[in-house]
Amino acid sequence: MKQNLFNVYFLCFILVFVGTAAAKDADPLPSWKDTASRLAITRFVQEVSTTGSAGFVTPAERIAVFDNDGTLWSEQPMYFQLAFALDRVKALAPLHPEWKQEQPFKAVLEGDLKTVLSGGEHALLELVMATHAGTTTEEFEQIVRDWLDSARHPETGRPYTDMVYQPMLELLAYLRANDFKTYIVSGGGIEFMRPWSESVYGIPPEQVIGSSIKTVYELRGNKPLLVRLPEINFIDDKGGKPVGINQHIGRRPIAAFGNSDGDLQMLQWTSAGVGARFALLVHHTDADREWAYDRKSPIGHLDKALEEALAEGWTVVDMKNDWKVIYPFERQD
Amino acid sequence: MKQNLFNVYFLCFILVFVGTAAAKDADPLPSWKDTASRLAITRFVQEVSTTGSAGFVTPAERIAVFDNDGTLWSEQPMYFQLAFALDRVKALAPLHPEWKQEQPFKAVLEGDLKTVLSGGEHALLELVMATHAGTTTEEFEQIVRDWLDSARHPETGRPYTDMVYQPMLELLAYLRANDFKTYIVSGGGIEFMRPWSESVYGIPPEQVIGSSIKTVYELRGNKPLLVRLPEINFIDDKGGKPVGINQHIGRRPIAAFGNSDGDLQMLQWTSAGVGARFALLVHHTDADREWAYDRKSPIGHLDKALEEALAEGWTVVDMKNDWKVIYPFERQD
């Protein structure tokens, strides 16, 4: 019997050991080249997740926040949510004959994007209100799902949700494997992202933070509904990002990932906490495989945050030189 | 070797079986009497968590939402957060000599609660703004912690966080043991509850939803701060509760727990979902061990929700007859 018990323990030990070794051997970041960016990530993750290390962080506090547009998926030639809004204007046009005469709708219907954008923030706000409000939350979710099923990116011809960054998907999974909780913190609409964030990024709806319009509770007959109003509730951009993080999470993240000046305050807020911290910018440097833009681009404008990254020693990912592939559909394995 | 392997499997089976059986034998709700309320809870939990049952719900969708005041802890003779605000007025009074002449502050400083309350919502709002704004989020958290350490309930002489309901603590743990995610959805301040919700209820800050004032991001020197402004951001009460749930969670709960008309819309919203649903009201019926109040009480006013509970077959807990003990400090085990 003693011999049997010894065998039990020995077998358990072998099984656990072999399992652990196999898990450790698999590269969690196969699309990341062996450069400084990758090393900075893995060093940080090992530091905070190794019991007894100086920078150890308890799992509950391992909060990582990710911008979406330009950080997890592409944002050119226009924010994908703007493409959604333009398509919605076209779909809704039969119900709004007056749009043929009214800007910015007239320009949208005529495919004149330049005039649309020349209307500035006010025009974009009008488009968002006309296309994102007036439905229930459940109807809006279905509209987003239907659009993603049918819409295709104008340059790649791919569904928009194919145009996510493979190295970032690996990074999300790697962090979660090390007991991080991963959040999206985006200027994009919270209810635009939630219908697909879990299937595409593995990020459940309760871990998505974004901009929002007001909703109200209403009983229609006996049926309770949440109705979306044409009124801004919250803009989750720039200084709004730390505000949104505090409102939704109530903890300061230990790692933040962005790509533009709209993420600067989130990276500052994350970096200013006590203990091990990590801040990363995705720098769009690959005109062949994706797009190359920074200081002069109105979309994904990256200027001050790049200066601060260099000054503070934040990690700056050079997409061209740090990533083996950009999109999942490029993978050759 | 074959014999050894068989022994390994047999031993594993025994260990797992014994462990499971022991866990199943321990009563997860020892403070609940053997009444219909308890039975309704356990039936629902078994239904949604048993693979293959008609009402099975995947763990990710097992969302349970709890009101706080009067549902998880007491709310008499006044909401505990109001006691906090009144104490803050007294603490801040030396910095505000003008309060000696100005209502509602004058009445607070003179201990004249009747006059304070006669000012209605406007007076309460003024008190909240004067006592909850003007600090950073970190300073406010410390103020709440310090107050809870020193403040005592006027009737029991106990710390306020002792005055939580033992049966509800057991219910929270029982739900979590069955893979529910438990949330607070309270009219109380989100940043008033977060400093202690985890240690008292086992509910982490990211699962606390509440009313809030506006905050702004600010750099003081190089230090990023979130500053609390004297302006309402969100009232998480009545129709605001489903709105807050949608904003923070993005899923409809399958179980909701409240005690007043302020919770009615949350219970309606939860109950109207597809599949197994559970709605429960805590009815304050125990004047000896706690308080007895409902339709005529301004605090924890329970009228319409009680009617709807009876009409819809929601569970109504009779505190006097359903609970063996009210507070943890009464326990005799």
Interface residues (C-beta under 8 A of the other chain):
Chain A: N4 N7 V8 L11 A60 T137 K181 I190 E191 R194 P204 P205 E206 V208 S212 T215 V216 Y217 E218 L219 K223 P224 L226 N233 K238 G239 G240 K241 P242 V243 N246 Q247 H248 I249 G250 R251 Q265 Q268 W269 A272
Chain B: N4 N7 V8 L11 A60 T137 K181 I190 E191 R194 P204 P205 E206 V208 S212 T215 V216 Y217 E218 L219 K223 P224 L226 N233 K238 G239 G240 K241 P242 V243 N246 Q247 H248 I249 G250 R251 Q265 Q268 W269 A272
